[in-house]
Amino acid sequence: MRRIQRFPGQAMLIAIIVSGLPVWAHEPGAHVHGRAALEIAIDGAVAQVNLNSPLDNLLGFEHAPRNEKERQAIKAMASKLNEASSLFVFTPAAQCRLESADLNSPVLSADLLPPASGSGKSADKNSGASEFSPPASSAAVDAHAELDATWQFQCAKPQALQGVDVQLFRMFPGLRRLDVAIAGPKGQSSTKLSPESTRLKW
Ligand SMILES: [Zn+2]
């Protein structure tokens, strides 16, 4: 006796399982938790670093804060990212100093990602009503989101600059791999970094 009876809930259950699959896992280079992209450009005395990472790697969630605990977690993340001198350790003899840090995420408002230098002046600009960005809609609960960070360093002795030790893994254990693109004095190159391999040379 065959039992081909289908329960009404079965199709729905399958639909939920299928839609829960991480679609982005099939697109290499796209949003994958644990991975992030790092770009380093050396131009004369200026070193510019850009990080594009799923928020999950840095924060453990990818949505606008829903409570005070999440607000605090975002502020803690922002202050770690703003302290970029300890995230990127350039050749000491080159005497590179952090000039600016700029953090952006579509799901986090600007007041949660204050500028690095602690200058209250530029915060006034961001509080203008014309800059209002709508809060993440509750329909986007399962959506993914990323953070984009750009840091600029100024080096007093750029001729001594040979590389950088990337400390992001130590500060953000959710980060497991960095795909790195370097545009340095000797041209362009790409490589990967991991918690076991954090040094870049050019
Ligand atoms: Zn995600």
Boltz pocket constraint, residues with backbone or C-beta under 6 A from the ligand:
constraints:
  - pocket:
      binder: B
      contacts: [[A, 31], [A, 33], [A, 54], [A, 55], [A, 56], [A, 62], [A, 143], [A, 144], [A, 145]]
      max_distance: 6.0
